[in-house]
């Protein structure tokens, strides 16, 4: 659990940044010669400039080669009438071949059924953000450049082999000089350069297809690429991630069954994040959780409470729920890791989402549809008979009914037809929210297949209404 006795005295992020500025040079040169520290926030113009600088480099030829091969195989598929599943697998393999930037893009758009066929969306959801670890010498170089000292000097012990490695960085176990167990997250080298270059290529492809007469559709992809770029660059700033964790811990300080590791600010910078080491059982390891005597239904209820609280009360939410970021503690508490990918809902959208959650709890399909209309997801102002049937089935699903009692194949076909007919649309600013909700739903169903979301939402709704009506707010 989170206790101040576990942590040594912390410095604020602002103090840490000022201290780091005395040690760290104003900029670091990457292997390409571009200053990496200049890229603090995503700028689409810099992405375009990165492509112009490297249009005749090896990466350009690699991209062209992979895309050309993909188009040849696609044309072959049309002649041979290949099934949609095989085509979707080829797209996933293409993104893996293009590297971590495109893998993350595939994950980002996997929930966008309004722009992707259902089969392709499901296939892209299988993409995993994992890479071989970077050499320890690179890890050591980043820590020394950011914190001014080597890991051997800063820490009592530092495991050279990481416990996890992804596209942004990797995590190592360590001990502070006072013996406190910590996890140290170290960012990969030249990261800003690589992401800017690949985001520039994404924008270039959108421009190319727009010139071929698909302007409206591919201008929309500019919005997707830029939304993705903003979130990726926010995720690359570990000082911001530390602040996010502190803010989330403050928001849920009264919830003893939600654990958010504390940040050790003295050992944290833009590219190195040191936090309390809190081990747990992966949320996806259901058999291990049950064998430990923990209640999966209780854990699912805590997950609903945690995310409903973020949407209903603060509007500031953890946008990356997956098995690597969520775990069960020894007493059945929920442990939440990795606050790099966060998002914030506007006041208007938050009110519409509150309407949707209230409608879900009341089993009111009409109000649920109206909430989606206000969010800009539903295009028709009124719900017709076909839509009502779909929404009634969805409400039955979230009420914990047997999955075999619902004809999901028929519902999916109806939804795909409505999406193709533009009855539904997902605004780019809601992409992470929808991805979060769909990921969370899958995690909870894995824990408890017939979980009753409607019942689980009731306490959060009651708490929100009490806060809304309390004299302190008026």
C-alpha positions in Angstrom: 0.0 0.0 0.0 1.0 3.6 -0.4 2.7 4.9 2.8 5.0 7.8 3.2 7.4 5.7 5.3 8.3 3.7 2.2 9.7 6.7 0.5 12.6 9.0 1.2 11.9 12.7 1.3 10.9 13.8 -2.2 11.8 16.9 -4.2 9.1 18.6 -6.3 9.2 18.2 -10.1 10.0 21.9 -10.5 13.0 21.6 -8.1 14.2 18.5 -9.9 14.0 20.2 -13.3 16.0 23.3 -12.1 18.6 21.0 -10.6 18.8 18.9 -13.8 19.2 22.1 -15.9 22.5 22.8 -14.0 23.9 19.4 -14.9 22.4 18.7 -18.4 23.6 20.5 -21.5 21.0 22.7 -23.3 20.6 20.1 -26.0 21.7 16.5 -26.8 22.8 15.6 -30.2 21.2 12.5 -31.7 23.0 10.2 -34.1 21.3 12.2 -36.9 22.6 15.5 -35.6 19.2 16.8 -34.6 18.7 18.2 -31.2 16.4 15.8 -29.3 15.6 18.1 -26.3 14.2 20.7 -28.7 11.2 18.4 -29.2 9.2 19.0 -26.1 5.7 19.1 -27.7 4.5 17.8 -30.9 4.6 20.2 -33.9 3.2 19.0 -37.3 5.5 21.4 -39.2 8.5 19.7 -37.6 7.2 16.4 -38.7 7.0 17.6 -42.3 10.5 19.1 -42.1 11.9 15.8 -40.8 10.6 14.1 -44.0 12.1 16.7 -46.2 15.5 16.4 -44.5 15.5 12.6 -44.8 13.5 11.9 -48.0 16.5 10.2 -49.7 17.7 8.3 -46.6 17.5 4.5 -45.9 14.2 4.9 -44.0 12.4 6.3 -47.0 13.4 3.4 -49.2 12.4 0.9 -46.5 8.9 2.5 -46.3 8.5 2.6 -50.0 9.6 -1.0 -50.4 7.2 -2.3 -47.7 4.2 -0.2 -49.0 4.9 -1.2 -52.7 5.0 -4.9 -51.6 1.8 -4.4 -49.7 0.0 -2.9 -52.8 1.2 -5.7 -55.1 -0.1 -8.3 -52.6 -3.4 -6.4 -52.2 -3.9 -6.5 -56.0 -3.2 -10.2 -56.0 -5.8 -10.6 -53.2 -8.4 -8.9 -55.4 -7.8 -11.3 -58.2 -7.7 -14.3 -55.9 -10.7 -13.0 -53.8 -8.7 -13.5 -50.5 -10.8 -13.3 -47.3 -10.8 -10.2 -45.1 -9.0 -12.0 -42.2 -5.9 -12.7 -44.4 -5.9 -9.1 -45.6 -6.1 -7.8 -42.0 -3.2 -10.0 -40.9 -1.1 -8.6 -43.7 -1.8 -5.0 -42.6 -0.8 -6.0 -39.0 2.4 -7.6 -40.3 3.1 -4.5 -42.4 2.9 -2.2 -39.3 5.2 -4.5 -37.4 7.7 -4.4 -40.2 7.5 -0.6 -40.3 8.6 -0.4 -36.7 7.4 0.9 -33.3 5.9 4.3 -34.5 3.5 2.4 -36.9 2.8 -0.3 -34.3 1.7 2.4 -31.9 -0.4 4.1 -34.6 -2.1 0.7 -35.3 -2.9 0.4 -31.6 -4.2 3.9 -31.6 -6.7 3.4 -34.5 -7.7 -0.2 -33.7 -10.9 0.9 -32.0 -11.9 3.2 -34.9 -14.7 1.1 -36.5 -15.9 4.3 -38.2 -12.8 4.3 -40.4 -11.7 0.7 -40.3 -13.5 -2.5 -41.2 -14.4 -4.6 -38.1 -12.0 -7.4 -39.1 -9.1 -5.0 -39.5 -9.8 -3.3 -36.2 -9.9 -6.6 -34.3 -6.6 -7.6 -35.9 -4.8 -4.3 -35.1 -5.9 -4.7 -31.5 -3.6 -7.7 -31.3 -0.5 -5.5 -31.9 1.8 -5.4 -28.9 4.1 -2.5 -28.0 7.2 -4.5 -27.2 10.7 -4.3 -28.5 14.1 -6.0 -27.8 15.8 -4.1 -24.9 18.4 -1.5 -25.6 22.0 -2.3 -24.5 22.9 -1.5 -20.9 25.6 0.9 -22.1 22.8 3.0 -23.7 20.8 2.9 -20.5 23.8 4.0 -18.5 24.5 6.9 -21.0 20.9 8.2 -20.7 20.9 8.1 -16.9 24.3 9.8 -16.7 23.3 12.5 -19.2 20.0 13.2 -17.4 20.9 12.8 -13.7 24.6 13.7 -13.8 25.9 10.4 -12.3 26.1 6.7 -13.3 23.6 4.1 -12.1 26.3 2.5 -10.0 26.8 5.8 -8.1 23.1 6.8 -7.8 21.8 3.5 -6.7 22.8 0.8 -4.1 22.0 -1.8 -6.8 20.7 -1.6 -10.4 19.6 -4.6 -12.4 21.2 -4.4 -15.9 18.5 -6.7 -17.4 15.1 -4.8 -17.8 11.9 -6.3 -16.5 9.9 -4.7 -19.4 10.9 -3.1 -22.7 8.6 -1.1 -25.1 8.8 1.5 -27.9 9.3 4.5 -25.6 11.6 3.0 -22.9 12.3 0.1 -20.6 12.1 -0.5 -16.9 14.8 -1.8 -14.5 14.6 -2.8 -10.9 16.9 -0.9 -8.5 17.5 0.0 -4.9 18.1 3.5 -3.6 21.1 4.1 -1.3 18.8 3.8 1.7 17.6 0.3 0.5 14.2 1.4 -0.9 13.1 -0.8 -3.8 12.3 1.2 -6.9 11.6 0.8 -10.6 13.6 3.0 -13.0 12.1 3.8 -16.4 14.7 4.8 -19.0 13.8 6.3 -22.4 15.3 5.0 -25.6 17.9 7.2 -27.4 17.0 9.4 -30.4 13.3 8.9 -29.7 12.0 12.3 -30.7 13.9 12.2 -34.0 12.5 8.7 -34.9 8.9 9.6 -34.0 9.0 13.0 -35.8 10.4 11.3 -39.0 7.7 8.6 -39.0 4.9 11.0 -38.2 6.1 13.1 -41.1 5.9 10.0 -43.4 2.3 9.4 -42.1 1.4 12.9 -43.1 3.1 12.6 -46.4 1.1 9.5 -47.2 -2.1 11.3 -46.4 -1.1 14.1 -48.7 -0.2 11.7 -51.5 -3.6 9.9 -51.4 -5.4 13.3 -51.2 -3.8 14.2 -54.5 -5.3 11.0 -56.0 -8.8 12.3 -55.4 -9.4 11.1 -51.8 -8.9 14.5 -50.3 -11.7 14.6 -47.7 -11.0 11.1 -46.4 -7.2 11.5 -46.1 -7.3 15.0 -44.7 -9.2 13.3 -41.8 -6.1 11.1 -41.4 -4.0 14.2 -40.8 -6.2 14.8 -37.8 -5.6 11.2 -36.6 -1.8 11.4 -37.1 -1.6 14.7 -35.3 -3.8 13.5 -32.4 -1.5 10.5 -32.2 1.6 12.7 -32.3 0.4 14.9 -29.5 -0.2 11.9 -27.2 3.1 10.2 -28.1 5.1 13.3 -27.4 3.3 13.9 -24.1 4.2 10.2 -23.2 7.9 10.9 -24.0 8.1 13.6 -21.2 8.7 11.6 -18.0 8.4 14.8 -15.8 4.9 15.1 -17.1 4.2 11.4 -16.4 5.4 11.9 -12.8 3.0 14.9 -12.4 0.2 12.8 -13.9 0.8 10.0 -11.3 0.9 12.6 -8.5 -2.4 14.2 -9.7 -4.1 10.8 -10.0 -2.9 9.7 -6.5 -4.3 13.0 -5.1 -7.7 12.4 -6.9 -8.0 8.9 -5.4 -6.2 9.6 -2.0 -9.3 8.3 -0.1 -9.5 5.0 -1.9 -7.4 2.5 0.0 -8.0 -0.2 -2.6 -6.4 1.8 -5.4 -2.5 1.9 -5.4 -0.5 4.4 -7.4 3.3 4.1 -7.0 5.0 7.2 -5.6 7.5 9.1 -7.7 11.1 9.7 -6.4 11.6 13.2 -7.9 15.3 13.4 -6.9 16.0 10.6 -9.4 13.6 11.7 -12.1 14.1 13.9 -15.3 12.5 14.1 -18.8 14.0 10.8 -19.8 14.4 8.9 -16.5 11.6 8.1 -14.2 12.1 6.5 -10.8 9.1 5.3 -8.8 8.2 3.1 -5.9 8.5 -0.6 -6.8 5.0 -2.2 -6.1 4.8 -5.8 -7.4 1.5 -7.4 -8.2 -0.2 -10.1 -10.3 -0.9 -9.1 -13.9 -4.6 -8.3 -14.3 -4.8 -10.8 -17.3 -3.4 -13.7 -15.2 -6.9 -14.7 -13.9 -5.9 -18.2 -12.8 -3.0 -16.8 -10.7 -5.3 -14.2 -9.1 -7.9 -16.8 -8.1 -5.2 -19.2 -6.9 -4.0 -16.4 -4.6 -7.4 -16.4 -3.0 -8.4 -13.0 -4.5 -11.9 -12.1 -5.6 -12.1 -11.3 -9.3 -15.5 -9.8 -9.0 -14.3 -7.4 -6.3 -11.3 -6.5 -8.5 -13.6 -5.8 -11.5 -15.7 -3.5 -9.3 -12.6 -1.6 -8.2 -11.7 -1.1 -11.9 -15.2 0.3 -12.6 -15.0 2.6 -9.6 -11.5 3.8 -10.6 -12.4 4.7 -14.2 -16.0 5.9 -13.6 -14.5 8.3 -11.0 -12.1 9.7 -13.5 -14.9 10.3 -16.1 -17.6 11.4 -13.7 -15.6 13.6 -11.4 -12.3 14.8 -12.7 -12.4 14.3 -16.5 -8.7 13.4 -16.3 -8.2 9.7 -17.1 -5.7 7.0 -17.5 -5.8 6.3 -21.2 -3.8 3.1 -21.4 -5.4 0.2 -19.5 -3.8 -3.1 -20.5 -2.3 -6.1 -18.8 1.1 -4.5 -18.4 -0.3 -1.4 -16.6 -2.8 -3.0 -14.2 -2.2 -5.6 -11.5 -3.8 -7.1 -8.4 -2.1 -6.5 -5.0 -1.7 -9.1 -2.2 -4.9 -7.8 -0.5 -6.9 -7.6 -3.7 -6.2 -3.9 -4.3 -5.8 -2.5 -7.8 -2.3 -1.4 -8.7 -2.0 1.1 -11.6 1.3 1.7 -13.4 2.4 4.0 -16.3 0.8 7.4 -16.5 2.4 8.5 -19.7 -0.7 8.2 -21.8 -3.3 10.4 -20.2 -6.2 12.4 -21.6 -8.6 15.0 -20.4 -12.3 15.4 -21.3 -13.8 18.8 -22.0 -16.5 20.0 -19.7 -19.2 19.6 -22.4 -18.0 16.0 -23.3 -17.9 15.1 -19.6 -21.5 16.2 -19.1 -22.5 14.0 -22.2 -20.5 11.1 -20.8 -22.2 11.5 -17.4 -25.5 11.3 -19.3 -24.4 8.1 -21.0 -23.3 6.4 -17.7 -26.5 7.4 -15.9 -28.5 6.0 -18.8 -26.5 2.8 -18.7 -27.2 2.5 -14.9 -30.9 3.2 -15.5 -31.1 0.8 -18.5 -32.4 3.8 -20.6 -31.5 3.2 -24.3 -33.1 6.5 -25.4 -30.9 8.7 -23.0 -27.9 6.6 -23.9 -28.4 7.4 -27.5 -28.9 11.1 -26.8 -25.7 11.2 -24.8 -23.8 9.7 -27.8 -25.5 12.3 -30.1 -24.3 15.1 -27.9 -20.8 13.7 -28.0 -20.9 13.8 -31.8 -20.7 10.0 -32.1 -24.3 9.4 -33.3 -25.2 11.4 -36.4 -29.0 11.1 -36.3 -30.8 13.3 -33.7 -33.5 10.6 -33.1 -33.2 6.8 -32.6 -35.1 4.7 -35.0 -36.5 1.2 -34.4 -33.4 -0.6 -35.8 -31.1 1.5 -33.5 -33.3 0.9 -30.5 -33.0 -2.9 -30.9 -29.2 -2.6 -31.0 -29.1 -0.4 -27.9 -31.5 -2.6 -26.0 -29.2 -5.6 -26.7 -26.1 -3.6 -25.6 -27.8 -2.6 -22.3 -28.7 -6.2 -21.7 -25.0 -7.1 -22.2 -23.8 -4.5 -19.7 -26.5 -5.7 -17.3 -24.6 -9.0 -16.9 -26.8 -11.2 -19.1 -25.5 -14.5 -20.4 -23.3 -13.8 -23.5 -24.8 -16.8 -25.3 -28.3 -15.2 -25.0 -27.3 -12.3 -27.3 -26.9 -12.6 -31.0 -23.7 -10.7 -31.3 -23.0 -11.6 -34.9 -26.3 -10.0 -35.9 -25.6 -7.0 -33.8 -22.1 -6.6 -35.2 -23.4 -6.8 -38.8 -26.0 -4.2 -38.0 -23.5 -1.9 -36.4 -21.0 -2.3 -39.3 -23.8 -1.4 -41.7 -24.8 1.7 -39.7 -21.1 2.8 -39.5 -20.6 2.3 -43.2 -23.8 4.4 -43.7 -22.2 7.1 -41.5 -24.9 6.8 -38.8 -22.0 6.8 -36.3 -18.7 8.7 -36.3 -15.8 8.9 -33.8 -14.3 12.4 -33.4 -10.5 12.2 -33.2 -10.5 13.9 -29.8 -12.5 11.0 -28.4 -10.2 8.2 -29.8 -8.3 7.6 -26.6 -11.5 7.7 -24.5 -13.2 5.0 -26.7 -10.0 3.0 -26.8 -9.9 3.1 -23.0 -13.5 2.1 -22.5 -13.2 -0.8 -25.0 -9.9 -2.0 -23.5 -11.3 -1.8 -19.9 -14.5 -3.7 -21.0 -12.3 -6.5 -22.4 -10.1 -6.7 -19.2 -13.2 -6.9 -16.9 -14.9 -9.5 -19.1 -11.7 -11.6 -18.8 -11.9 -11.3 -15.0 -15.6 -11.9 -14.8 -17.4 -13.0 -18.1 -20.9 -12.1 -16.9 -20.0 -9.0 -14.9 -22.9 -6.6 -14.3 -21.5 -3.2 -15.3 -24.9 -1.5 -14.6 -24.9 -2.6 -10.9 -21.1 -1.8 -10.5 -21.8 1.8 -11.7 -24.4 2.6 -9.1 -22.1 3.5 -6.2 -20.0 5.8 -8.5 -23.1 7.5 -9.7 -24.5 8.0 -6.2 -21.1 9.4 -5.1 -21.1 11.8 -8.0 -24.6 13.0 -7.4 -23.9 13.6 -3.7 -20.8 15.7 -4.7 -22.9 17.6 -7.3 -25.6 18.5 -4.7 -23.2 19.2 -1.8 -23.2 22.8 -0.4 -19.5 23.1 -1.0 -20.1 23.1 -4.8 -22.9 25.6 -4.7 
